[in-house]
Amino acid sequence: MQKLNFPNYTFRFKNSENKIAAFDEVRKKFIILTPEEWVRLHTVQYLKIEKQFPLSHINVEKQLMLGKMSKRYDIVVFDPGGGIHLIVECKAPSVKITQSTFDQIARYNMNLQAKYLMVTNGLDHYFCQMDYVAEQYNFLQEIPDFQY
């Protein structure tokens, strides 16, 4: 798999039906390794190790209803009170981050109401803080570390 713009992390791999699978600590199972999954696994490790988010507060690949449409978010991090602290949208490294990527995460956030947003393709990372009064997001250099 491609080297990403994250620190080096250690993963467990296995061969599953002639495909490489990696262990996902959040879902507690091996997942077939796709380029997007590779980014998602690195992002979880980044949140856990670099930003000190407890694994128990991280949720991966869950269904979300947007009106009558069913969508799946990549990563959501809950705050200690159970509210949504952060939504992460992961793309494969070959996918350029565009305005439509931000539009996608903004649509998800209409339902979820997170404090922070992160968009990454593993090479480029964008961090935003929501300003609900001004109805906009403000770009940050990085998201703050987890606070208990």
Steps between C-alpha positions, in 0.01 A plus 500: 500500500600858437698702758267760652559838662461360853757374751593133457253270676501124550208295368409130508444341159375168374418342167126458454376329182814614312450857617692685769297588808603727788369492855277794590529571874170686509288239320709222658525299179712462188393721210598447135764761428397757241675834447221681689515246784876555520432873556225424754728267702775764509253771599375295795858446616571873459196587713587240761876552528568859394176663618436274804141409409396181686404215266176471698399845367572415133236354270574378145281438193151536639177572318352848504162611368499824300132562441390176335848413375726256682869599510806373687742724683866402524594602855316675781659590834272558799574745779483378864136617526392289201477789253684487170840663523645419157393358162768370264452439128767272354579468131748280317838665434419515128187710570564874498335694784257742337211724599265203445687314778434788738138516380463128580630534857293817549185305401586230753561767761152651453373192686798436728589854614870436570733759642783409260533355149797324342540408135795287389622290211800391704725746321316827565315568825254783560364594841204729568318632803130562461354845564126434524414866566665619176401173322851431377808296575839650578817323392752403770863385486395187692225379729555543875609204710228312688382668820336301781 
